[in-house]
């Protein structure tokens, strides 16, 4: 199970996750070390907490699904909004994102130019 990795990525302590699950830190630690296995209800709560699937928690690869643990809450909200857009609107969003990335790259290029001169 990869809950330790997910917890560390989320910058959460064992105590914080244990509190969310309404259990002791020692009990939760058993899940991370493999001494004990969580029941299905606990797996559901862990998947919710880490914004992922139970399959992902237990190491079952589902390549066609998005691993939500890799996204911030804002990014997840944007994805949900995009799902409801018509194709032409999605193309506009894509163009906007490309423009944002280009602007960031240009900004970094200029910063690098002036940094090298100093």
N, C-alpha and C positions, 0 to 999 in steps of 0.2 A: 504494500500500500504506500502511496506517496504523499500522505497527509503532512508529514514532517516538511517535505520540500515545499508544499503549498503554503504551509504555515510560515516558513521562513521567507518565502517570496512576499507574503502579505505583511511581513514584519510584525507578526503577532507572537506573543509568548504562549507557552503551553497553558498557563493560568487563564489567559484571555479566552482561548478556545474552550477550555474546560468550563469556564464560567458560562459561556454561551450555551454549552451542552448541559449545563446544570449538573455537573459532576465534579469529582475531585481531580486535581492535577495529576495525582498518581494514577488514577483510572485512565485518564486521557493518555498519559505517557505510555501506558501499556499498548495502546493502539499504534503509537509511533514505533515502538520497539518490536511489535509483532507478538508480544506475550499474550495479548487478547485481541479478539476481533469484534468490531462494533456490530450491533444488530442493525437491521434494515432501517429502523427509524432514526438511529444515530447516523447512519450513512446518508440518509436524506438530509438531515440537518447539516452535516459536514459539507455536502454538495452545495447546499444553499449558502452556507457561510463563505465558502471559497469560490462561489460563482462558477461551478463546474458540474460535471455529471458524475453519477455513481460509477459508471464505467471508467471514467478517468481516475477516480479515487482508487479503484482496485486494480488499475493497470491494464484494463481492457481497451485496446485502441479502437477508436471509432473515427477514422479520418474524415468522414463526411460531416462531422459535427464540429462546431466551433468550441474551443476550450475557452470558456468565458473567464477563467482565472487569469488569462493573459491581458485582459482589458480593464481599464478603469471604469468606474460607474458612469462617467460622462460618455465614454466611448460606447458602452453598452446601450445607453439611452439613444445615442446617434444611430446605432445599428437598428434599433427598434423603429425609429422614425423613418429611416431609409426603406425599411421593408414595406412601408405603406405608400411609398411614392410611385408615381407612374415612371415608365422607362425614361422619357425625355427629362424628367426632373432628376432622376438618378445620374443622367449624363451631365447635367449642369453641376450637380454636387461633385462629381468626379473631376470636372474641369476646375472647379473652385479649389479642390484639394491639391490638384497638380499645381495651380497657381500659388497656393500657400507654401508648398514645398519648395518651389522655385524661388520664392521671395526669401525664405529662410536660408536657402543655399547661397543666394546672392549676398544676403546680410552677413553670413559667416565668411564668405570670400572677402568682403570689404574689411571686416574685422581682422582677418588674417593678414591682409595687405598692410594695414596700419600698424599691426602688432610687430610685424617683421621690420618695419622702418624704425621702430623705437630702439 
